[in-house]
Amino acid sequence: VTAFVHPGESALLVVANLDHVGYTLRLSPDLQKLDLPGGLLARREQGIVYFAPRGEATALPPRRLEIPGSVELPEANIRIECEESPEAFTPAQATLNASRWQVYVSRESLAPPLTVRSRRPGDVFHPLGAPGSVKLKDFFINSKVARHRRDTIPLVIDARGNIVWVVGRRIAEGVRLPDGGARALKLRASPMD
């Protein structure tokens, strides 16, 4: 059984239930959810078992992200930081220093202030490298993001309402650094603990 633990949950409690969950799910291939002791829920999506607190995911209320500044998202156990680079950054430099949780975007391409929030119905996103915009819902489906996790993935939005970064996934095409370089914003997500 492949299992993922929701941030903040006790891995020991999950391990104690893992054999029971694996056995039960093998016997019942149509079973998608299983209530467990300790307020946990085991949920199977796309062949993976997720452990999370019982109940629905909490959407992230909109929070302002100052430039420079940081914002804490206790619902997702994530802190997002934003800082301006003192000099021009090229795409090559950004690629060397970027990761899934740290990205560089063109300062001139976005409209401050920035906001961090959850998805909303009708959100549209133009992922870096994609030929055009897609519904955020379709981006999540194509990226194989489990349905129950989609409301807890932070989005960094600019003042025009454009999605700048789907945190942990991809930046928008419209904020990529130009070939000649530009002033950059470094956006970084890290656990609050």
N, C-alpha and C positions, 0 to 999 in steps of 0.2 A: 504494500500500500504506500503510495506517495502522499505525504501529508505536509500541509503548511499550517503554521500556528499564527493566529492573529496577534499583532503586537500587544504586549501587556498580559497575555495569557500564560499560565504556568505550563511550561513544557513537561514537568513531571506529571501533572494531571492528564495531559494529552497522552504521554507514554503509557500511563496506567490504563487508558482506554483504547489504545491502539490495536491490541490483539482482538478485543471485543468488536471494535468497529470493522476491522479487516474481515473477520469471520462473518459478521452479519451482512456486510455489503457483498461478499462473495456468494452467500446463500440467497440474497435477494437483489438480483441485478437491476430491478426496476426501482428500488428504494433510493431516493435522492437525499433525504435528510434523516438524521438520527439524533434524538435527544439523549444527552449524556448527563451523568451526575456532575455536580459542581457548576451548573448553569451553562454548560457548554453545548454546542450544536456541531455535529459533524455533517458537512454538506459535500456531496459529490457533484462536481461539474467537470465535464470534459475529461473524465477518467482520473481526476485528482481529488483527493479528500482535503477539505479545508476545515480547520477547527477555529471556531470563533464564539464569542459570547452569544447566548440565545437572544433573539430579537433582531430587528432590522438594523442595517448600517446607518450610522448617523451622518447626515449630510453636513458638509462644512459650511458654516455661515460665512458670508463675505467679510474679509478682513483686509485692511489697507497695508500694502508693503511699500515702505518708504525707500527712496534711493538716496543714500545708502540706508539700510535698515534690516530688520528681521521681523518675522511674525511666527508665533507658535500656534500650532494646530493640535490641541490636546486630543481631539476626536480621532486623529490619525497618528498621534504620537510623533509628529514631524515638526521640525523647525525649518523655515525657509529663510535664507539670508540673501541679501542683494548688495553688491558693492560695485562701484565704478572703477574701471581700469584707468590709471593715470595717463597711459599712452595708447596709441593705436594698436589693435590686435588684428592679426591676419587669420584667415580660416585655418591655415596650417598650425598656427600657435594654439588656436582654440581646440583643434582636434587633439593635439598632444596633451593638453591640460584637461580636457573634458572627460566625463564619465556619464553613466546613467543618472547619477545624482548631482552632477555639477556641469553646468552648461554656460556657454558664452553667447550673448546675443548683441546685435547692433543697437547701440544707445540711440542713434539717430532714427532708427526705423520704428520705434514705438512711442506711444503717447502716454506720458505719465499723467496721473498716478497709476501705480500698479495695484491690482487687487488679487487676492487669492480666495478661491471659492471652489465648490463642487460643480459638477455638470448641471446644466439646465436643459429642459426640453428644447430642441431646435438648435443647440450649439453646433457650430460648424468650425472645422479646423483644416488648415492647409499644411499637412505634415512636410517637414524638410525632405526634399527629394521626390515628393509625389507630384504627379502632373497637374493636380488641381485640388480643390477643396472637397472634403467629405464630411458627412454628418459625424459628429463625435461618437455617437452610438455605433456607427459602422466602423470607425477607427478602433474602438474598444473590442468589437467583435472580431475584426481581422487580426488584432494584436492578442487575441485569446485571453482578454481580461475577464475573469470570472464575474458574472452578473452581480453577485452580492458585494463585490469590491469596487464597482464603478463609482458609487457615490462618495467613496472615501479617498479617491485619487485627486489630489489638489491640482487645480488649474491656475496658472498665472495669467491674468488678463490685463490688457492695457486700457486706457481711458476710452478708446474707440470701441471697446467690447471685443477686440481680437484676442484669441487665445495665443499667448506668447510661448508657453511651455506646458505640456501635459507632463507633470512631474514624474520623473522616473521612466518616461517613455520617449518623447521626442519634442524638439522645438518646432516652431512654425517656419515655413519657407520665407515668409515676409520679414523675419528678424535675423536671418542668417547674416554673418559677416561678409561684406563684399570682398572680392579678390584682392583689391588694393589695400584692405585693412580699414578699420574704423575704431572709434571709441567703443569699448565694449562694456556690457554689464555682465558680471559673473553672478549667476543664480545657483545656489547650492541648497540641497535638502539633506537633512541629517536627523537621526533620532533625537528626541527630546531628553532621553535618559542620560 
